[in-house]
């Protein structure tokens, strides 16, 4: 029988922590959802910040639907829509943040991975009900 490869970020310590987190936060943290939370999501991904892997403040409880939706959007690089109080984009790669029209056109046509800090900000905003 072949052994299953170990998924290091999700070891015994992670499973113990996620169980405790779901006991404290039994409902999906997305505003207005109210479904039972089934997943503990890292706000800043383990890949982007391995030191936050077991940090309670970097976790959020989500139902299966919201966890799938947020993870898929992040993996596809489709996180967008944050701006400051003046309406300017927080993402330096956003077309509006470019110095010229040609740079803006180039920004639209290039597909860059989501910045982990921006992704975390968007995930938190979504969960708090600030963005849909």
RAKA-V811418 format. One record per helix or strand. SS is the DSSP state (A for helix, B for strand). FROM is the first residue (numbers start at 1). TO is the last residue. If there is no record, write none. Layout:
<<SS | FROM | TO> <SS | FROM | TO>>
This chain:
<<A | 8 | 10> <A | 12 | 24> <B | 27 | 27> <B | 36 | 36> <B | 39 | 42> <A | 50 | 52> <A | 56 | 58> <B | 59 | 62> <A | 64 | 75> <B | 83 | 83> <B | 89 | 89> <A | 95 | 97> <A | 101 | 109> <A | 116 | 127>>
